[in-house]
């Protein structure tokens, strides 16, 4: 039995005087009614509440406690609104605790717990403060539908959060809108702190990739003092903020066409105290009016940022050039070994003018933008092949835009994460400089 008005996340408990606690515990354990997942609680009036499996507790059990087990005892039911997990429960993994609490709650609703339902529970998730973002492949069985919305309160209580959302597939709308459904809670806004930078965003409207942390740390370590940066795919400020907060960029032009991301970006610039050093350009960056302004351009879009290459060349300073950080997903195949970053299978003199390839052959050679040693011995041949192809294309675009030849130099090929089986997310750092005019 269960008291009326019970809420998911609460626990039913039998209340009695302290002197009868041991008799009650022995009886409840024998009847397999004691809830071992929660602690016995001392109530404000001095009585003791023993958590029980309320769905299987019957009136006859209460009668036995009063009359046979502990005659003269006070025996009544209550609800613990904030039950404390037992030591045994605390030693469980979150996934195990979720399974225990959901299965018990489901059976209390008259639904038979099955291997199918257990296999349909989530095994991993993203936590954003008090909001948990579930993967798209969980809670797909038809039986769950009849248990909503109380099901979500039970799941949230088991995992210690107040809000729940579930991921879907990313929309093919050009702005990679996440198909996220809010299951519990009245809004999807969360805050995440990365390397001392605060990011606020709505998980139902904007993406946040934890896998990009290595690249954000690398950007933060760059020396950009006095530089003007153009971030062509700013999003909520994934790289715009590290350039401003840690790398010391003098000014960033942040381009973004997702209106929800722009709202978050404005908020993040304000809360991190750098709004005065950034201008947001809302809309399609291919129509950007800027030119001849950037010391550095970030092209942080995958699977490819190629549609932004022309405008990246356009915004580079005509007198001194600058550095492009070009993101790309590159397919690689098993069985092919990593190669030193200086080996390319094509000699310099095989490259057609106007491009002049200058690769860093020395294994220990460093640059101010490499974050340390070059990737000697750590570059896959597919990465190198793509980088050289991108360099050729960029060189042609630079001449097209500026009307004269430019010199390009692969500084660094940096792996960010594995995007999918045999697909790597990498970043090419490419230095671009105008060739001196020959008098």
N, C-alpha and C positions, 0 to 999 in steps of 0.2 A: 504494500500500500504506500501511498505518497500523499503528503499534505496538499490541499488544494492550492492552486496559484503557484506551483513550483516552476522555477525558471531554469533553463539550461545553465549549467555551470554551478548551480547550487547543489548541496549534498544533504540528504536526509540523515537525521541523527536521532538516537534515542537518548532522552535526558533522564538522569536519576541522581540521587545523592552520592557523594564521594565514597561512602562506606559500602555501597552496593556495586561499585564499579567493577570489581574483580569477578563477582558472580555473573554480572551481566556479560562481561567480556567472554568468560568461559562458555556460557550458553550460546551467545551469538556466533562464536567460532565453531562450536559443535554443529550448529544449524546452518553453517556456511552463509551467515548473514552479515558478518562483520566486514566493513569496507576497509581493506588493508592499504588502500591508496591514500588515505587521509588520516591525519592525526586526531586523537582524542582531544577535545577542547574543554577548558574550564570556563564556564559561563560567568557573567558578571555577578549573578546572585549566589555563586558558590557551588552550583550544581555542575555536573559533568555531562558532556554530550559525546556519545559514542557514534561515529559515522557508521551507517549501515547501508546495505544494498536495498534501498527503499522499494524498488520495484517488486521484490520477492518477499518483503516483510508483510505478514498477514496479521489481522486482529487477534488471531489465536496466539500468535507469538507474544504479543503485548500482554495478553491475559495471563499467559504462563509466567512471564517475568514478574508480574504483580503478585500472583497468587502462590506459585510454587517455587520459583527460583529465588526470589527475594521478597517474602511476604512483608507488607507494610511499606514497600518502596514507592516512591513517586515514579511513574513511568509514563512519559508522554513523548510525542514527536515534535521535532522542530526542523527548521532548515538552516543550514550554515551557508550564509551568503558569500562568505570569503573563506572557503575551506583551505586548510594548510596541508600540502602534500606530505605524506609520511616519508621517512628516510628511505624506505624501499622504493617508493614512487620516484623520489629524487634521483635514485641511481639508474632509473630507466632512461633510455634515450628518448628525445621528444617524439620520435616516430612510434616507439613502443607505448608511450603514455597516451598518444593520440588513439592508437588502436584499442587500448584498454578502456578508455573513457567513452569513445564513440560506440564500441561494441556493446558495452553495458547500457548505454543510453538507448541504442537502437532496440535491443531486446526488451527494454522496459516499455517500448511503444508497440510491442507485439509482433515485431518483425524478426524473423529467424536470421541470425548472424551466419554468414557463409564465407567460404574461401573466396568467392567472387567479390564480395563486398570488401573483404580485407585487402585483396589485391588491388582494389580500386582506390585505396587510400593514398594520399601523397607521401612520397618518401623524401622529397626535398622541396625547398621553397626559398623565397627571398624575404628577409625581414627588413622592414623600413619603420623603425620606431615601434609604434603600437599597431602597425598594419602589416599583415602577412600576405604576400603575393604567391598564390598557389600556381602550380604548373597546369597547363591546359588538359593534360591527360588523366586527371583524377576526378572522382565523383561523377563518372559517366553512366553508371548503372541506373536503370529506370527507377529502382526502389528509392533512390535518394530524393527524387522529386516530391514524393509524398511526405517527406520528413522536413522539407523546407518550410519556413525560414529558421525554425528552432535548431535545425541541424547546424547551421553556421555559428550560432551562439555556443553550442557545445564544442565545436572544433576550435573556436577562438579561445574559449576558457581552457581547453586542454593544452593549448600552445602558448598561453599567457599573453594574448593580445586582445585589443578591443575591436579591430576592424579586419575584414578579410576581403581579398579580391582574387580573381582568377584570370590568368593570362589566356589569350587566344592567339591566333596567328596575326603577325604584323600585316597591316593593311597595305595593299599595293596602290597607295594613293599619292606616291611621290614624296610624302613627308614621313613615311614609316610610322604612321599612327598605330600604337599598340591596341589590339582588340582586347581590352581588359574590362571585365565585368565586376562591379562592386557588389559583393555578396552581403556584407555586413558593415554598417557605418553610413554616415551621411555625406562624406566627401572623400576624395582620393588624394588630398594633399599630404605630402610627407616631407621630412627633412633628413638629408644624409650628409654626414661630415666626412670629407676625404682629404687627407693631408692638410688638415687645418682649414679647409675651405668648406663653407656651408652651401649646400645645394637644396633648394626647395622646388618641388614640382608635383604635378598631379599624375599619379601612376596610371590613371585611366586615359590620359591624353599624351603623355611624354614617356620616352624610353630613358632608362638609366642602365648603362652597361658596367657591371663590376669588373668585367674582363679587361677593361681599358686602363686599369689602375697603373700598370707599368708604364704606359705611354704618358699618362698624366704626370706621373712622378718624373719621368724623363724631361717633359716640357718644363716642369717646375724647376728643374736643375739647370736649364739653359741660361746663358747670360745675354739678356735682351735689353740691357740698360740703354736708354735713348732711342730704341727702335720703334718703328711703326709697324704693327702687325695687322694683316687682314685675315680674319678667320671666316672662310667661305661657307662653312656649315656649322654654325655656332651652337645650335640646339639650345639647351638650358645653360650653356656655359662650360661644358666639359673641359675644353682647352682654353677658351677665352679667359676664364678665371685663373688657371695656373700661370698663363702668360702675364697677367696683370698683378696677381697677388705675390707670386714667388719669383718669376723670371725677371720682373722689373721692367716690362715693356712700357714705353712712354705713353703709347696710345694703341688701342685696338679697335678696328672696324669689324663689327660682328654682323655677319649676314645670316638671315634665317627666314624661312617662308612659312613655317608652322606657327599660326597665331598663338596656340597654347604654349609652345616653347618660348615664344617672345615674351609672353606674360611672365613666365618663370625666370627667363633671363634677366628681365628688368628687376625683378625682385632680388635675384641673386647678386646682381651688381650692387644694389643698394645695401643689402645686409652684409656684404663683404667689404664695403667702404671704397669701391673703385668705380662707381658710376660716372664720376667726372672724367675718367680716362677712357671712356668707351662710347662709341656711337653705334647704335643698332640700325642696320639697313634691312627693313622688312620687305620681303618679296623675293622674286626669282633673281639669284645672284648673276645669272647670265645677262641680265639687263643692268648690272651695276654701272654707275656713271663714274666711279673712281678710276684714276689712272696715274701712273708715275708717282706712287706714294709709298709703296711698301718695301721695308727691309726684309720682310719675312711673310710668307703666306702659308696658312695651314689649310689643308684639303682633307678634312677628317670625315670622309663619307665612304662607306662600303656598301656593296661589294666593289664599287669603283667610283672615283671622283673625276673621271675623265671629262665629263661635261663641264667641269669647272676649270680645266687646264688653260683654255684660251683666256678667260678673264684673269686667271692667276698671272699669266704672262703680261697681261695688260696693266695690272696694278703694280708690278715691280718697278722700282726706280730705274729710270733710263740711264742715269749717270753711273750708278754703282751696282745695280742689280740687287740680288738678295738670295734668300734660301727658300726653297719650297719643301714642305713636309707633305708628301703625297701618300695617302692611305690606299690600300688595295687588298682584295682577297685574291690569293694566288694558289692555284691547284698545284699540289706536289704529289709525287707517287712513291709508294713504298719500294724499298730496294735501292734507292738512289742515295748515296752518301752526301753529307754536307761537304761543301768545298770552301777553301779559304776565300775570303772576300776579294782578294786581289786577282784570282784566276778567272778568266772569262772566256776562254776558247776563241777569242777574236783579238787580233793584235790592233794596236792603236792606228797603225797606218792603213788598216782596212776600212776605217770609218770615213765616209765621204765628207768633204768640206760642205757647209761651214761648221759642222760640229767637230769639236776637239775633245775627245774623251780623256779625262785625267783621273785615273783610278789610284787609290791608295794601296800601293803594293806592299809597303812595309808592315809586318805583322803587328808591331807595337806602335805604329804611328797613331797619333791622336789629333783630334780637332776640337775646337771649342764647342762644337755642336754634336759630338758623338757621345757625350756622357761617359767618356773613358776610352778604352781600347776599341779599335775597329773590330768587326765581327770575324776576325781571322779564324779559320777552321770552323765557322758556325753559319755559313751561308749556303742554303740549298741552291742547287743549280737552277731550279725553276725561278727562285727569287731573283737571282742574278740576271737570268734571261729577261724576265719581265722588266727589271730596273733598267737594263740597257735599252730595251725597246722604248720604255717611257722617256728615257733621256733623249733618244733620237727624235721622238715626237715633240718633246718640249723644245728642243733646239730649233726645229722647223717652225714651231709656233712663234717662238721669240723673234725669229727673223721676219716672219709674216707680220707680226704686230709692230715691231720697231723699225723695220726696213733696213736692218744691218745684221751681220752675224754676231752671235753670242757664244761665249765659252761656257760649257757645262761640266760639272764635276760631281760624281757620286761620292758623297761624304760618308754615308752610312746606310745600311739596310737593317732595320730593327724589327724583330718579331714582336707582335703585340699579344696575340693569343691564337689558339687553334679554333677556327670558326666552325668547322665541321670536319668529318673524316677526310683527310687528305686536302683540306683547304686551310691555308694559313692567312691570318690578317697581319700584314706587314706595313711598315712605313719606310719610304725612301726619302732620305734627306739629300736634296739636289741643289748644289750651289750654281747660280746662273749669273754671269757677268758679261757686259758688252765687250766685244773685242775692241782694242784701241784702234783708232783710225790711222791708217798708214799714209803719211804725208808724201 
